[in-house]
Amino acid sequence: MRCSFCPFLSSAVFNCDLHCHSTCSDGLLPAAEVARRAAANGVDMLALTDHDDVDGLAAAREVADAVGMAFVNGVEISIEWERLQIHVLGLAFDVADAPLNAGLAAIRSGRIERARRMSAELALVGVGGAFEGAMRYAANPNLISRAHFGRYLVEAGVCKDLRSVFEAYLVPGRPGYVDHRWATLGDSVRWILDAGGIAAVAHPGRYKLTRSEMRRFLGEFKDLGGQAIEVMSGSHTPEHVAVYGRLAKEYGFLASRGSDFHGPGESYVDLGQLAPLPDGLTPVWEAF
């Protein structure tokens, strides 16, 4: 496992933020700025988890080492499970692992073509110039995403904020949504484990799964070797925290905690500002 240092502190006082994004994917701040902001906000351990890309890890780690903040490698892998897009976090893996990097590159390929198709779909409902508008927000064009389109739709006055965008556009059944060939659940877990890391389900409360479907997904995830679930997330309600805390205990998962910070004024919570994990759970960072 790759970690700068791992202080032995209780989860109540050890401020871990193991889910955030930089301009290497769909965040608003460069990786180094994300790390500096996290340290200023009192984060003790940070994982940068850009979508399907690890290019920001070196810059974030350099800042973390300079300010004395623990840092672990992270990535958020886009997968498809029964026609639903789900995200799996990889934590504390070897960033030089060749199969992991090849897998991430395969996921990234085709995003620009998908973006052109999304723009064409939006044009059919009267939203013009979406491809060019979204590309202005994408520091890494090969990782252009729905978030970049969302920012353009807000800029163009189509929606008031990103949350409204994802209620009206860019999700299955809504204008602008275009499917993409993502990794499988088995792919993502295998890549992470073979690279020496820990696989965690990202923000499970966001997926439109029934109770029985969620149990089936978590059972499959565990059977494949998945070790953790994000109990505390910026997008989770107190009810989500209670539900996924119980499921973590039931399935024997480690509990993760992450803000899912994308940028000032755009995220549910700022870096390091989440409440502690509930009592009785085993924090994922104990495995680092």
C-alpha positions as CSV (number, residue, x, y, z in Angstrom):
1,M,0.0,0.0,0.0
2,R,1.3,3.5,-0.8
3,C,0.9,5.9,2.1
4,S,3.1,8.8,3.2
5,F,2.3,8.0,6.9
6,C,-0.6,6.6,8.8
7,P,-1.1,8.1,12.3
8,F,-3.0,5.8,14.7
9,L,-5.9,8.1,15.6
10,S,-9.6,7.2,16.2
11,S,-11.9,7.8,13.3
12,A,-13.6,10.6,15.3
13,V,-10.5,12.8,15.3
14,F,-8.6,11.5,12.2
15,N,-9.9,13.6,9.3
16,C,-9.7,11.4,6.2
17,D,-11.1,12.6,2.9
18,L,-10.7,9.7,0.4
19,H,-12.8,11.0,-2.5
20,C,-12.2,14.2,-4.5
21,H,-11.4,15.4,-8.0
22,S,-9.1,17.8,-9.8
23,T,-8.9,19.2,-13.3
24,C,-7.3,15.9,-14.4
25,S,-11.0,14.7,-14.6
26,D,-14.0,16.9,-13.8
27,G,-12.8,19.0,-10.9
28,L,-12.4,22.7,-11.0
29,L,-8.9,23.0,-9.3
30,P,-5.5,21.6,-10.3
31,A,-4.4,18.6,-8.3
32,A,-1.8,20.6,-6.3
33,E,-4.5,23.2,-5.3
34,V,-6.8,20.4,-4.2
35,A,-4.1,19.1,-1.9
36,R,-3.4,22.5,-0.5
37,R,-7.1,23.2,0.1
38,A,-7.4,19.9,1.9
39,A,-4.5,20.6,4.2
40,A,-5.8,24.1,5.0
41,N,-9.2,22.5,5.9
42,G,-7.6,20.2,8.4
43,V,-7.5,17.0,6.4
44,D,-5.1,14.4,8.0
45,M,-5.2,12.0,5.1
46,L,-6.2,12.6,1.5
47,A,-6.9,10.5,-1.6
48,L,-7.3,12.2,-5.0
49,T,-9.7,10.1,-6.9
50,D,-10.0,11.5,-10.4
51,H,-12.3,9.6,-12.9
52,D,-10.4,6.9,-14.7
53,D,-7.1,8.8,-14.5
54,V,-4.1,9.0,-12.2
55,D,-2.2,11.9,-13.8
56,G,-2.8,14.2,-10.8
57,L,-1.5,11.9,-8.1
58,A,2.2,13.0,-8.3
59,A,1.4,16.7,-8.0
60,A,-1.0,16.1,-5.1
61,R,1.4,13.9,-3.3
62,E,4.2,16.4,-3.6
63,V,2.1,19.0,-1.8
64,A,0.9,16.6,0.8
65,D,4.5,15.5,1.6
66,A,5.5,19.2,1.9
67,V,2.8,20.1,4.3
68,G,2.9,16.9,6.4
69,M,-0.5,15.5,5.2
70,A,-0.8,11.7,4.6
71,F,-1.6,10.8,1.1
72,V,-2.8,7.6,-0.7
73,N,-3.2,7.0,-4.4
74,G,-6.8,7.0,-5.6
75,V,-8.9,6.7,-8.7
76,E,-12.7,6.5,-9.4
77,I,-13.3,3.8,-12.0
78,S,-16.4,4.0,-14.2
79,I,-18.2,0.7,-14.5
80,E,-21.4,-0.7,-15.9
81,W,-23.4,-3.2,-13.9
82,E,-26.7,-4.4,-15.4
83,R,-26.9,-1.4,-17.7
84,L,-26.4,1.1,-14.8
85,Q,-23.2,3.2,-14.4
86,I,-21.6,2.8,-11.0
87,H,-18.3,4.0,-9.7
88,V,-15.7,2.0,-7.8
89,L,-12.9,3.7,-5.9
90,G,-9.4,2.3,-5.9
91,L,-7.3,3.3,-2.9
92,A,-3.7,2.8,-1.9
93,F,-2.6,1.0,-5.1
94,D,0.7,1.0,-7.0
95,V,0.2,3.9,-9.5
96,A,2.8,2.3,-11.9
97,D,0.8,-0.9,-12.3
98,A,0.6,-1.6,-16.0
99,P,-2.7,-3.6,-16.2
100,L,-4.5,-0.9,-14.1
101,N,-3.2,1.9,-16.3
102,A,-4.1,0.0,-19.5
103,G,-7.6,-0.6,-18.2
104,L,-8.0,3.1,-17.4
105,A,-6.8,4.1,-20.8
106,A,-9.3,1.8,-22.4
107,I,-12.2,3.4,-20.4
108,R,-11.0,6.9,-21.4
109,S,-10.9,6.0,-25.1
110,G,-14.0,7.1,-27.0
111,R,-15.0,9.9,-24.6
112,I,-14.7,12.6,-27.2
113,E,-16.8,10.7,-29.7
114,R,-19.4,10.2,-26.9
115,A,-19.3,13.9,-26.2
116,R,-20.1,14.7,-29.9
117,R,-23.1,12.4,-29.7
118,M,-24.2,14.0,-26.5
119,S,-24.0,17.4,-28.1
120,A,-26.1,16.2,-31.1
121,E,-28.8,14.8,-28.7
122,L,-28.9,18.2,-26.9
123,A,-29.2,20.0,-30.2
124,L,-32.4,18.0,-30.9
125,V,-34.0,19.7,-27.9
126,G,-32.7,23.2,-28.8
127,V,-29.5,23.3,-26.8
128,G,-26.8,24.3,-29.4
129,G,-23.0,24.5,-29.1
130,A,-22.8,22.0,-26.3
131,F,-19.7,20.2,-27.5
132,E,-17.7,23.4,-27.9
133,G,-19.1,24.8,-24.6
134,A,-18.3,21.6,-22.6
135,M,-14.8,21.4,-24.1
136,R,-14.0,24.8,-22.7
137,Y,-14.4,23.3,-19.2
138,A,-12.4,20.2,-19.9
139,A,-8.7,20.7,-19.0
140,N,-8.2,17.1,-20.1
141,P,-10.2,16.7,-23.3
142,N,-9.8,12.9,-23.2
143,L,-11.8,13.0,-20.0
144,I,-14.6,15.2,-21.1
145,S,-17.6,14.2,-19.0
146,R,-21.2,15.0,-18.2
147,A,-20.0,17.4,-15.5
148,H,-18.4,19.5,-18.2
149,F,-21.6,19.5,-20.2
150,G,-23.5,20.4,-17.0
151,R,-21.3,23.5,-16.4
152,Y,-22.0,24.6,-20.0
153,L,-25.7,24.2,-19.6
154,V,-25.6,26.3,-16.4
155,E,-23.5,28.9,-18.2
156,A,-26.0,29.0,-21.1
157,G,-28.9,29.6,-18.7
158,V,-30.5,26.2,-19.5
159,C,-30.4,25.2,-15.9
160,K,-29.7,27.1,-12.7
161,D,-27.1,24.7,-11.2
162,L,-25.5,21.3,-11.8
163,R,-28.1,19.5,-9.6
164,S,-30.8,20.8,-11.9
165,V,-28.9,19.7,-15.0
166,F,-28.7,16.2,-13.8
167,E,-32.4,16.2,-12.9
168,A,-33.4,17.3,-16.4
169,Y,-30.6,16.2,-18.7
170,L,-27.6,13.8,-19.1
171,V,-29.1,10.9,-17.2
172,P,-30.8,7.8,-18.7
173,G,-34.1,8.7,-20.2
174,R,-33.3,12.4,-20.4
175,P,-32.1,14.5,-23.3
176,G,-28.3,14.4,-23.9
177,Y,-27.7,11.1,-22.3
178,V,-25.5,8.8,-24.4
179,D,-24.3,5.4,-23.2
180,H,-20.6,4.4,-23.2
181,R,-18.6,1.2,-23.0
182,W,-17.4,1.2,-19.4
183,A,-15.4,-1.4,-17.5
184,T,-17.2,-4.3,-15.8
185,L,-17.4,-4.7,-12.0
186,G,-15.0,-7.6,-12.3
187,D,-12.5,-5.6,-14.3
188,S,-12.4,-2.8,-11.9
189,V,-12.0,-4.9,-8.8
190,R,-9.3,-7.1,-10.4
191,W,-7.3,-4.1,-11.6
192,I,-7.3,-2.5,-8.1
193,L,-6.5,-5.7,-6.2
194,D,-3.8,-6.8,-8.6
195,A,-2.2,-3.3,-8.1
196,G,-2.1,-3.9,-4.4
197,G,-5.0,-1.6,-3.6
198,I,-8.4,-1.6,-1.9
199,A,-11.7,-1.5,-3.9
200,A,-14.5,0.5,-2.4
201,V,-18.0,1.3,-3.7
202,A,-18.4,5.1,-4.2
203,H,-21.5,6.9,-2.9
204,P,-23.9,3.9,-3.0
205,G,-26.8,6.1,-2.1
206,R,-26.7,7.8,-5.5
207,Y,-27.6,4.7,-7.5
208,K,-31.1,3.9,-8.6
209,L,-31.1,0.3,-7.3
210,T,-33.9,-1.3,-5.3
211,R,-33.1,-2.8,-2.0
212,S,-32.8,-6.3,-3.4
213,E,-30.7,-5.1,-6.4
214,M,-28.3,-3.3,-4.0
215,R,-27.9,-6.4,-1.9
216,R,-27.2,-8.4,-5.1
217,F,-24.7,-5.9,-6.3
218,L,-22.9,-5.8,-2.9
219,G,-22.8,-9.6,-2.7
220,E,-21.2,-9.7,-6.2
221,F,-18.8,-7.0,-5.3
222,K,-17.7,-8.9,-2.1
223,D,-17.4,-12.2,-4.0
224,L,-15.1,-10.5,-6.5
225,G,-12.9,-9.3,-3.7
226,G,-14.3,-5.8,-2.9
227,Q,-13.3,-4.7,0.5
228,A,-15.0,-1.4,1.4
229,I,-18.0,0.8,0.9
230,E,-18.3,4.6,1.1
231,V,-20.6,5.2,4.1
232,M,-19.9,8.9,4.6
233,S,-20.2,10.8,1.3
234,G,-20.9,14.4,0.5
235,S,-24.1,13.4,-1.4
236,H,-25.3,11.0,1.4
237,T,-28.2,12.0,3.6
238,P,-28.3,10.9,7.3
239,E,-30.6,8.1,6.2
240,H,-28.0,6.9,3.6
241,V,-25.3,6.9,6.3
242,A,-27.4,4.8,8.6
243,V,-28.4,2.3,5.8
244,Y,-24.9,1.9,4.4
245,G,-23.3,1.8,7.9
246,R,-25.6,-1.2,8.6
247,L,-24.7,-2.9,5.3
248,A,-21.0,-2.4,5.9
249,K,-21.4,-4.3,9.1
250,E,-23.5,-7.0,7.5
251,Y,-21.2,-7.6,4.6
252,G,-18.0,-7.1,6.6
253,F,-16.9,-4.1,4.6
254,L,-14.5,-1.5,5.7
255,A,-16.1,1.9,5.9
256,S,-14.8,4.8,3.7
257,R,-15.4,8.5,4.0
258,G,-15.0,11.1,1.2
259,S,-16.5,14.5,0.3
260,D,-16.6,13.9,-3.5
261,F,-15.3,17.5,-3.7
262,H,-15.2,18.9,-7.3
263,G,-14.8,22.6,-6.6
264,P,-15.8,25.6,-4.5
265,G,-19.5,26.4,-4.8
266,E,-20.2,23.3,-6.7
267,S,-19.9,20.4,-4.3
268,Y,-22.2,19.2,-1.5
269,V,-19.5,19.8,1.1
270,D,-15.9,21.1,1.1
271,L,-12.8,19.0,1.6
272,G,-12.5,17.6,5.1
273,Q,-15.9,19.0,6.2
274,L,-17.8,15.7,6.6
275,A,-19.0,14.4,9.9
276,P,-17.0,11.4,11.4
277,L,-17.9,7.9,10.5
278,P,-20.5,6.4,12.8
279,D,-19.3,4.4,15.7
280,G,-18.9,0.6,15.4
281,L,-17.4,0.6,11.8
282,T,-13.9,-0.3,10.8
283,P,-12.4,2.6,8.9
284,V,-10.8,1.7,5.5
285,W,-7.7,3.6,6.4
286,E,-6.8,1.1,9.1
287,A,-6.0,-1.2,6.1
288,F,-3.4,1.2,4.7
